[in-house]
Amino acid sequence: MKIKTAFFSGLTNLFYPHTCAGCGSDLVQHDNFLCLHCINELPHTDFAFHKNNPVEKIFWGRLQLIAAMSTFYFTKDALIQTLIHSFKYKGERNIGHYLGTMMGNSMLMSGRFNTIDMIIPLPLFAAKERRRGFNQAAILCNGISEIMNVHVVNHNVERRKFTETQTKKHRNERWENVSGSFQVNNPQQLKDKHILLVDDVVTTGATLEACGAEILKFPGTRLSIATLAFATK
């Protein structure tokens, strides 16, 4: 049976080759989307392992956090931007899920996120999510959940108003743009829980701050933040 399985697997690879999403080289293992070379080329931050890392410093005096991290540095015209673009705008959700598992592995190995009770994706405005077909943060959450064995809670926290793109706005403008944008539908579900709030990229942290502030309004809630990438201003 093992010989037959290997034979048909070989035929599948021959006619339907599985290639690295980074460099296009052939991959033997179908549960990977990057070759070892591209994995090593990604700009890993190791923030998960260190207190007072640059992501945590963003929120000093703004949000009371247990821990915060980003798995990679965001660099324009580099592999990490290509991967984010592929799953966020081209609908390649499997790549997003795979990147989520990489986030989960970093947090699990660090030991600093082991008291997480639930994972919440930073919500998109409903109309925007319908147009895109999915929330990219939710895709990352599913990958994290697979590794950390913590359930994902969707749609309890909602974005109740449309906000303009934050890309070209300064920090104060970003805060004004998102302030009052979020609401919690079922506070009882969050009571006394340690919540991991997840997004794809953090720059000034204004959107995560606005959402996190709503979560922390309820008794006993504790908050940590994880993003796939960290972009310098």
N, C-alpha and C positions, 0 to 999 in steps of 0.2 A: 504493500500500500504506500509506504514512504517513497519507494522508487517511482511509482506511478505519479504520486503527487509532485515529486521533483521534476519528472518528465514534463507533465502538463504545465508546471510553473515555468519551466524553461521555454516551452512553446509560447506561453503568454508573453514572456519577456521579449521573445523574438519578434512577434507580430505587433505587440502593444507595449513597447518599451516604456519603463517608468524612469523618468529623468529628473535630475536635480532642478528644483525651481530657481536655483541661483545661477549655476553655470551650464546646465543642460546635459551634464554627463550622466551616463546610465547608472541607475541605482538598483541594487539587488533586492534590498528590503523595501517592500511596498508600503510599510507603515512609516517610512521616513520621507521627507520632502526635500531634504538638503543632504549633500554629501559631507563627509567629515571636513574636507577642506573649507567648504563654505560656512559650516558651523563654526569652525575656528576663526574664520575671517570676520564673523559678525562682531560688532563692537560691544562686547559684554561689559556691563558696569560693575557687577558683583555688589550692587547696593544692598541687596537683600541681606547680606551678611554683616552690614555695618550700621550701627546707630549713628544718628546725626549726619546721614548721607545727604547729598544735595537735594533729593526729593523731599526728605523730611524737613530740611531747612526752608523750603518754599512755604511750608505751612506753619512755621513758628509764629506764635502770636495770632494765628488766624483760625486754626483748628486744633483741638486736642486729639492727637493721634497716638495709637499704640505703636504702630510702625508704618513705614511707607517705603516703596521701592519702585524702580524701573529696571527691566532686565537688560535693555540695550540703550546705547546712545543713538539718538536719531541724527542721521547725517544725510543731507540732500545728495541726490544722484549716486547713492550707494545702495548696496544690496538690501539693507533694512527698509529703505524707502520703497524699493521695488516690491518687496514682499508685502508691505502694508498696503500699497496701491493695488496689488493683485487681489487680495481678499476683500478690501474695503470697497473698491470701485469696479472690479471685474467679477465679483461674485465667487471667487475661489475660496469658499468657506473652509475647505479641508486644510488650506495653508494657515488660515487663522486659528483653526483648532490645534494644529501642530505647534504653532507659536505659543498658544495658550498652555500647552503641556510643558513647554520650555520654561514659561513663567512659573508654573506650578512646581516644577523640579527645583528651581532656584529657591522658592519660598520654603519648600519642604526641607531641603538640605540645610537651610540657614537656621531652622528651629525657632525663628523669631515670629512666625505666623501660625504656630501650632494650636493656638486657642481660638481660631476662627470658627464661628458657628454657622455662618451663611455667607454666600457670595452674591453681590448685587452688581449688575452691569450699570454703568452710567447710562440713563435712558436717553433715547432720541425723542424728538417731537414726533407724535404719532404719524402725522402726514409724511414726514421725511422717512420714517422707518418703512411705511407702506411703499413709497417710491423706490427705496433701495432694496426692499424685500427682506431685510434683516437688520439687526443692530450688531455692528462689528464688536462692540464690547461684550455682548452676550455670547458671541462665538468664542472669544478668548476665555470667558468664564467657563464654558463647557470643557475646554481643554484643561483649565486649572482644576476644575472639579474632578476630572478623571484621575488626576495625580494625587490630589489632596483629600479625596473622598469627603468633600463638603458640598452640600446641595446648593444649587443656584436658585435664587428667588427673582423671578421676572415680574414686572408690572405692579409691584407694590409701590415702588417709587416711580413717579411719572414726571415727565417734562410737560408742563401745562401750557406753555406758550412758545411760539416760534422765536428763535433768536438768530440774528445775523451771524455770518461767519466771523470767527474770532481772529483769523490769521493776521490781519493787518492792524489790529487794535492794540493799544498800549494797556498796561495792567489795570489802571482805573477804568478805562473804557470797557475792558473785558468784564470787570465786576459789575458795572452798571448794566451791561448787556444781558447778564444771566441772573442778576439778583431777583429773587421771587419767582424763578422759573420752575421750581420743583415742588412736588407735594407727596406726602406719604399717605397711602390709602388705608393701610391697616397697621396702625402703630403698635397694636398688641403683638403682632408677629415679630416686631423688632425689640420688644421690651427685654432688657437684661441680656441682650445678645452682643457678641463681638462680630462686627460686620466688616467684610472686605469689599470695598468699593473699587470697581475696575474700569479702566478706560484704555484706549490705544496709545495716545501720546499725551504727555503733560509738558506744558511750557510755563505759563505763569501760575497755573493751578486754579484759576478763577472759577471755572465751571465745576471742578471737583469740590472746591470750597463751598460753593453755593448749594450743591447737592448734599455734601457731608454735613453742613450746618443744619439742614432739615432733619437728617437722620439723628443727629445728636440732641435734638430737642426732647426726645422721649426717654423716660426713666430707665437708667441702667444700660443704655446703649454705649458701646465702645466702637471705635472706628479705626480701621487700617486702610491704606490705599495701595493699589498696585497698578502700574501701567506697563504696557509693552515697551515703550520707549520714552526717553527723556530728551527733550529738545531745549537747547540753550536759547535764551532770548536774543 
